[in-house]
Amino acid sequence: MEHPSITLATMIAPSPDWYIAVVNINLFENNSFVNQKTVEAHVYDAGTDDGVTYTSPDEISDPQQPITLIVDSPFGNGVKLNATIATVTFTKL
């Protein structure tokens, strides 16, 4: 199998540049595609906007910053947390 993996991302709106993603999920196991697979989605900061709240005005990052996993405020209100914000289920039709 040449391309058995999937990556998906979707924006969190409203937000400065945050998004939810699952990355490089292998859907081919034991020589066949899985019937169903559920994975945790995490929230990331794209590093292109300096806003720190959902309603921050646009503040372009200059220079742009690396993409980072968000594990604290605003999602944790200042407390460290597991970055999982959702689950995604892939189902073979």
DSSP file (Angstrom, degrees, kcal/mol; ACC not computed):
  #  RESIDUE AA STRUCTURE BP1 BP2  ACC     N-H-->O    O-->H-N    N-H-->O    O-->H-N    TCO  KAPPA ALPHA  PHI   PSI    X-CA   Y-CA   Z-CA
    1    1 A M              0   0    0      0, 0.0    27,-0.0     0, 0.0    30,-0.0   0.000 360.0 360.0 360.0 125.7    0.0    0.0    0.0
    2    2 A E        +     0   0    0      1,-0.2     0, 0.0     2,-0.0     0, 0.0   0.864 360.0  20.2 -83.2 -37.8    1.5    3.3   -1.1
    3    3 A H        +     0   0    0      1,-0.1    -1,-0.2    23,-0.0     0, 0.0  -0.611  65.9 147.0-135.7  74.1   -0.6    5.9    0.8
    4    4 A P        +     0   0    0      0, 0.0    23,-2.9     0, 0.0     2,-0.2   0.436  51.7  84.8 -90.4   1.9   -2.4    4.3    3.7
    5    5 A S  E     -A   26   0A   0     21,-0.2     2,-0.4    22,-0.1    21,-0.2  -0.678  55.0-160.1-110.7 159.0   -2.4    7.4    6.0
    6    6 A I  E     -A   25   0A   0     19,-1.8    19,-3.1    -2,-0.2     2,-0.4  -0.986   4.5-170.6-135.7 145.5   -4.6   10.4    6.4
    7    7 A T  E     +     0   0A   0     -2,-0.4     2,-0.3    17,-0.2    16,-0.2  -0.993  12.2 177.8-129.1 139.0   -4.1   13.9    7.9
    8    8 A L  E     -A   22   0A   0     14,-2.3    14,-2.1    -2,-0.4     2,-0.3  -0.995   5.8-178.5-142.6 151.9   -6.8   16.4    8.5
    9    9 A A  E     -A   21   0A   0     -2,-0.3     2,-0.3    12,-0.2    12,-0.2  -0.993   2.5-176.7-145.6 148.4   -7.1   19.8   10.0
   10   10 A T  E     -A   20   0A   0     10,-2.3    10,-2.9    -2,-0.3    -2,-0.0  -0.995  29.0-110.0-146.1 145.4   -9.9   22.3   10.6
   11   11 A M  E     -A   19   0A   0     -2,-0.3     2,-0.6     8,-0.2     8,-0.3  -0.295  19.3-130.4 -72.6 156.1   -9.8   25.8   12.0
   12   12 A I        -     0   0    0      6,-2.1     6,-0.3    -2,-0.0    -1,-0.1  -0.949  38.8-123.8-102.2 120.7  -11.2   26.8   15.4
   13   13 A A  S    S+     0   0    0     -2,-0.6     2,-0.1     1,-0.2    41,-0.1  -0.958  86.7  23.3-122.8 136.3  -13.4   29.8   14.9
   14   14 A P  S    S+     0   0    0      0, 0.0    -1,-0.2     0, 0.0     3,-0.1   0.578  97.5 112.2 -81.6 147.2  -13.3   32.3   16.1
   15   15 A S  S    S-     0   0    0      1,-0.2    39,-0.2    -2,-0.1    40,-0.1  -0.958  70.7-109.4-164.5 162.2   -9.6   32.2   17.0
   16   16 A P  S    S-     0   0    0      0, 0.0    -1,-0.2     0, 0.0    34,-0.1   0.990  95.8 -38.4 -62.2 -60.7   -6.4   33.9   16.0
   17   17 A D  S    S+     0   0    0     34,-0.2    29,-2.1    32,-0.2     2,-0.2  -0.015  94.3 137.9-158.5  35.8   -4.7   31.0   14.2
   18   18 A W  E     + B   0  45A   0     -6,-0.3    -6,-2.1    27,-0.2     2,-0.3  -0.610  23.6 174.9 -91.5 150.1   -5.6   27.9   16.2
   19   19 A Y  E     -AB  11  44A   0     25,-2.1    25,-3.1    -8,-0.3     2,-0.4  -0.982  28.5-124.7-149.9 160.1   -6.7   24.6   14.6
   20   20 A I  E     +AB  10  43A   0    -10,-2.9   -10,-2.3    -2,-0.3     2,-0.3  -0.868  38.0 171.9-104.7 139.5   -7.6   21.0   15.4
   21   21 A A  E     -AB   9  42A   0     21,-2.3    21,-2.1    -2,-0.4     2,-0.4  -0.997  33.2-158.9-149.4 152.6   -5.7   18.2   13.7
   22   22 A V  E     -A    8   0A   0    -14,-2.1   -14,-2.3    -2,-0.3     2,-0.5  -0.993  30.8-151.9-123.2 136.2   -5.0   14.5   13.5
   23   23 A V  E     -     0   0A   0     -2,-0.4   -16,-0.2   -16,-0.2    -2,-0.0  -0.931  55.6 -17.0-124.2 127.5   -1.7   13.8   11.7
   24   24 A N  E    S-     0   0A   0     -2,-0.5     2,-0.6     1,-0.2   -17,-0.2   0.904  70.5-176.6  55.4  53.5   -0.5   10.8    9.7
   25   25 A I  E     -A    6   0A   0    -19,-3.1   -19,-1.8    -3,-0.2     2,-0.6  -0.735  20.6-137.3 -85.8 119.9   -3.1    8.3   10.9
   26   26 A N  E     +A    5   0A   0     -2,-0.6   -21,-0.2   -21,-0.2    -1,-0.0  -0.671  24.7 176.9 -80.6 119.0   -2.5    4.8    9.4
   27   27 A L        +     0   0    0    -23,-2.9     7,-2.5    -2,-0.6     2,-0.6   0.283  59.9  82.4-103.6   8.4   -5.8    3.3    8.2
   28   28 A F  E     +E   33   0B   0      5,-0.2     2,-0.3   -24,-0.2     5,-0.3  -0.942  55.0 157.3-118.4 110.4   -4.1    0.1    6.8
   29   29 A E  E >   +E   32   0B   0      3,-2.4     3,-1.2    -2,-0.6    -2,-0.0  -0.981  60.1   7.6-135.1 144.3   -3.4   -2.6    9.3
   30   30 A N  T 3  S-     0   0    0     -2,-0.3    -1,-0.1     1,-0.3     3,-0.1   0.882 131.0 -55.4  52.8  43.5   -2.9   -6.4    9.0
   31   31 A N  T 3  S+     0   0    0     -3,-0.1     2,-0.3     1,-0.1    -1,-0.3   0.673 124.3  68.4  67.0  21.4   -2.9   -6.2    5.2
   32   32 A S  E <  S-E   29   0B   0     -3,-1.2    -3,-2.4     0, 0.0     2,-0.2  -0.987  89.4 -88.3-158.1 162.7   -6.3   -4.4    4.9
   33   33 A F  E     -E   28   0B   0     -2,-0.3    -5,-0.2    -5,-0.3    -6,-0.0  -0.516  51.0-109.7 -72.3 141.7   -8.0   -1.1    5.6
   34   34 A V        -     0   0    0     -7,-2.5     3,-0.2    -2,-0.2    58,-0.1  -0.352  12.5-138.0 -68.6 150.3   -9.5   -0.9    9.1
   35   35 A N  S    S-     0   0    0      1,-0.3    57,-2.9    56,-0.1     2,-0.3   0.849  85.4  -3.8 -75.5 -35.4  -13.3   -1.0    9.4
   36   36 A Q  E     + C   0  91A   0     55,-0.2     2,-0.3     2,-0.0    -1,-0.3  -0.975  61.4 179.9-157.9 144.2  -13.2    1.8   12.0
   37   37 A K  E     - C   0  90A   0     53,-2.2    53,-3.2    -2,-0.3     2,-0.5  -0.959   9.1-161.7-149.2 128.7  -10.6    3.8   13.9
   38   38 A T  E     + C   0  89A   0     -2,-0.3     2,-0.3    51,-0.2    51,-0.2  -0.940  16.6 176.6-112.3 131.6  -11.0    6.5   16.5
   39   39 A V  E     - C   0  88A   0     49,-2.6    49,-2.8    -2,-0.5     2,-0.3  -0.914  32.0-105.3-131.9 157.4   -8.2    8.9   17.3
   40   40 A E  E     - C   0  87A   0     -2,-0.3     2,-0.4    47,-0.2    47,-0.3  -0.645  28.9-146.3 -81.8 137.1   -7.7   11.9   19.5
   41   41 A A  E     - C   0  86A   0     45,-3.4    44,-2.3    -2,-0.3    45,-1.2  -0.833  14.2-155.3-101.0 144.1   -7.5   15.3   17.8
   42   42 A H  E     -BC  21  84A   0    -21,-2.1   -21,-2.3    -2,-0.4     2,-0.4  -0.777  13.8-118.9-117.6 161.9   -5.2   17.9   19.3
   43   43 A V  E     -B   20   0A   0     40,-1.1    27,-2.6    27,-0.3     2,-0.3  -0.865  31.2-172.1-106.6 135.3   -5.3   21.7   19.1
   44   44 A Y  E     -BD  19  69A   0    -25,-3.1   -25,-2.1    -2,-0.4     2,-0.5  -0.864  24.6-133.5-124.9 154.2   -2.4   23.7   17.6
   45   45 A D  E     -BD  18  68A   0     23,-3.0    23,-2.0    -2,-0.3   -27,-0.2  -0.956  15.4-151.4-104.1 122.4   -1.3   27.3   17.3
   46   46 A A        -     0   0    0    -29,-2.1   -28,-0.1    -2,-0.5    21,-0.1   0.656  28.5-129.2 -72.3 -15.2   -0.2   27.9   13.7
   47   47 A G  S    S+     0   0    0      2,-0.2    18,-2.7   -30,-0.1     3,-0.1   0.687  81.5 103.2  79.3  17.2    2.3   30.6   14.8
   48   48 A T  S    S+     0   0    0     16,-0.2    13,-1.7     1,-0.2     2,-0.4   0.514  75.6  45.7-109.7  -7.2    1.0   33.3   12.4
   49   49 A D  B     -F   60   0C   0     11,-0.3    11,-0.2     2,-0.1    -2,-0.2  -0.999  63.3-149.5-140.2 133.8   -1.0   35.5   14.7
   50   50 A D        +     0   0    0      9,-3.9    10,-0.1    -2,-0.4     8,-0.1   0.406  55.0 128.7 -84.5   3.1    0.0   36.8   18.2
   51   51 A G        -     0   0    0      8,-0.2   -34,-0.2     1,-0.1    -2,-0.1  -0.268  39.1-168.7 -60.0 145.7   -3.6   36.8   19.5
   52   52 A V        +     0   0    0    -36,-0.1     2,-0.3   -37,-0.0    -1,-0.1   0.402  63.7  49.1-119.3  -0.8   -4.1   35.0   22.8
   53   53 A T  S >  S-     0   0    0      1,-0.0     3,-1.3    21,-0.0    -2,-0.0  -0.868  90.0-102.9-132.1 169.2   -7.9   34.8   23.1
   54   54 A Y  T 3  S+     0   0    0     -2,-0.3    -3,-0.0     1,-0.3    -1,-0.0   0.814 121.0  39.1 -60.2 -30.8  -10.7   33.8   20.9
   55   55 A T  T 3  S+     0   0    0    -40,-0.1    -1,-0.3   -41,-0.0   -40,-0.1   0.153  81.4 137.8-110.6  19.2  -11.6   37.4   20.1
   56   56 A S    <   -     0   0    0     -3,-1.3    -5,-0.1     1,-0.1     3,-0.1  -0.345  58.4-111.2 -61.6 143.2   -8.2   38.9   19.8
   57   57 A P        -     0   0    0      0, 0.0     2,-0.2     0, 0.0    -1,-0.1  -0.352  50.4 -76.6 -67.9 159.2   -7.8   41.4   16.9
   58   58 A D        +     0   0    0      1,-0.1     2,-0.3    -8,-0.1    -9,-0.1  -0.395  54.5 172.6 -59.5 126.1   -5.5   40.3   14.1
   59   59 A E        -     0   0    0     -2,-0.2    -9,-3.9    -3,-0.1    -8,-0.2  -0.786  25.3-142.4-136.9  90.3   -1.8   40.7   15.2
   60   60 A I  B     -F   49   0C   0     -2,-0.3     2,-0.4   -11,-0.2   -11,-0.3  -0.284  18.5-121.3 -59.5 130.8    0.4   39.1   12.6
   61   61 A S        -     0   0    0    -13,-1.7     3,-0.1     4,-0.1    -1,-0.1  -0.606  25.4-144.7 -74.3 125.6    3.4   37.3   14.1
   62   62 A D  S    S+     0   0    0     -2,-0.4     2,-0.1     1,-0.4   -14,-0.0  -0.875  92.4  22.2-138.4 103.6    6.7   38.8   12.8
   63   63 A P  S    S-     0   0    0      0, 0.0    -1,-0.4     0, 0.0     2,-0.0   0.503 108.1-118.4 -81.3 162.5    8.6   36.7   12.5
   64   64 A Q        -     0   0    0     -2,-0.1   -16,-0.2    -3,-0.1   -17,-0.1  -0.331  29.9-133.5 -61.9 148.9    6.2   33.7   12.2
   65   65 A Q        -     0   0    0    -18,-2.7     3,-0.1     1,-0.1    -1,-0.1  -0.614  25.2 -88.9-102.8 161.7    6.6   31.2   15.0
   66   66 A P        -     0   0    0      0, 0.0     2,-0.2     0, 0.0    -1,-0.1  -0.337  51.3 -95.1 -64.8 151.9    6.8   27.4   14.8
   67   67 A I        -     0   0    0    -21,-0.1     2,-0.3   -20,-0.1   -21,-0.2  -0.510  52.6-169.2 -63.9 133.4    3.6   25.4   15.0
   68   68 A T  E     -D   45   0A   0    -23,-2.0   -23,-3.0    -2,-0.2     2,-0.4  -0.964  26.6-116.2-132.5 149.0    3.0   24.4   18.6
   69   69 A L  E     -D   44   0A   0     -2,-0.3     2,-0.6   -25,-0.2   -25,-0.2  -0.665  33.8-131.3 -75.9 130.4    0.7   22.1   20.5
   70   70 A I        +     0   0    0    -27,-2.6   -27,-0.3    -2,-0.4    -1,-0.0  -0.776  41.9 154.6 -89.5 120.9   -1.5   24.1   22.9
   71   71 A V        +     0   0    0     -2,-0.6    10,-2.2     2,-0.1     2,-0.2   0.241  61.3  31.4-128.5  10.4   -1.5   22.6   26.3
   72   72 A D  S >> S+     0   0    0      1,-0.3     3,-1.2     8,-0.2     4,-0.8  -0.546  89.6  28.8-142.1-150.1   -2.3   25.6   28.6
   73   73 A S  T 34 S+     0   0    0      1,-0.3    -1,-0.3     3,-0.3    -2,-0.1  -0.199 107.9  28.3 -52.6 139.5   -4.2   28.8   28.5
   74   74 A P  T >4 S+     0   0    0      0, 0.0     3,-0.5     0, 0.0    -1,-0.3  -0.993 133.7  36.2 -87.6 -12.8   -6.7   29.6   27.0
   75   75 A F  T <4 S+     0   0    0     -3,-1.2    -2,-0.3     1,-0.2     5,-0.0   0.833 129.1  35.3 -71.6 -31.0   -7.9   26.0   26.9
   76   76 A G  T >< S-     0   0    0     -4,-0.8     3,-2.0     5,-0.1    -3,-0.3   0.342 102.2-126.8-102.6   6.0   -6.6   25.2   30.4
   77   77 A N  T <  S-     0   0    0     -3,-0.5     3,-0.1     1,-0.3    -2,-0.1   0.878  82.2 -41.6  48.3  42.6   -7.3   28.6   31.9
   78   78 A G  T 3  S+     0   0    0      1,-0.3     2,-0.4     0, 0.0    -1,-0.3   0.399 121.9 107.4  89.1  -2.2   -3.6   28.7   33.0
   79   79 A V  S <  S-     0   0    0     -3,-2.0    -1,-0.3    -7,-0.0     0, 0.0  -0.920  77.1-109.0-111.4 133.3   -3.5   25.1   34.1
   80   80 A K        +     0   0    0     -2,-0.4     2,-0.3    -3,-0.1    -8,-0.2  -0.258  47.7 173.8 -55.2 143.4   -1.6   22.4   32.1
   81   81 A L        -     0   0    0    -10,-2.2     2,-0.3    -8,-0.0    -5,-0.1  -0.956  41.5 -86.0-147.0 165.1   -4.0   20.0   30.4
   82   82 A N        -     0   0    0     -2,-0.3   -12,-0.0     1,-0.1   -11,-0.0  -0.612  40.2-134.4 -69.3 132.0   -4.1   17.2   27.9
   83   83 A A        +     0   0    0     -2,-0.3   -40,-1.1   -41,-0.0     2,-0.3   0.475  67.4 119.9 -75.3  -0.6   -4.2   18.8   24.5
   84   84 A T  E     +C   42   0A   0    -42,-0.2   -42,-0.2     1,-0.2     3,-0.1  -0.485  26.7 163.1 -66.0 127.9   -7.0   16.5   23.3
   85   85 A I  E     -     0   0A   0    -44,-2.3     2,-0.3     1,-0.3    -1,-0.2   0.510  62.2  -2.2-121.0 -13.6   -9.9   18.6   22.3
   86   86 A A  E     -C   41   0A   0    -45,-1.2   -45,-3.4     2,-0.0     2,-0.4  -0.971  61.1-121.8-162.9 170.2  -11.9   16.1   20.2
   87   87 A T  E     -C   40   0A   0     -2,-0.3     2,-0.4   -47,-0.3   -47,-0.2  -0.946  17.4-153.7-122.1 152.1  -12.0   12.6   18.8
   88   88 A V  E     -C   39   0A   0    -49,-2.8   -49,-2.6    -2,-0.4     2,-0.5  -0.991   5.3-158.3-124.9 130.6  -12.2   11.7   15.1
   89   89 A T  E     -C   38   0A   0     -2,-0.4     2,-0.5   -51,-0.2   -51,-0.2  -0.946   1.3-159.6-112.9 123.3  -13.7    8.4   13.9
   90   90 A F  E     -C   37   0A   0    -53,-3.2   -53,-2.2    -2,-0.5     2,-0.4  -0.880  12.7-170.3 -97.4 128.6  -12.9    7.1   10.5
   91   91 A T  E     -C   36   0A   0     -2,-0.5     2,-0.4   -55,-0.2   -55,-0.2  -0.983  20.4-131.0-125.7 126.8  -15.4    4.5    9.2
   92   92 A K              0   0    0    -57,-2.9   -57,-0.0    -2,-0.4    -2,-0.0  -0.597 360.0 360.0 -74.3 129.1  -14.9    2.3    6.1
   93   93 A L              0   0    0     -2,-0.4    -1,-0.1     0, 0.0   -58,-0.1   0.401 360.0 360.0-102.4 360.0  -18.0    2.5    3.9
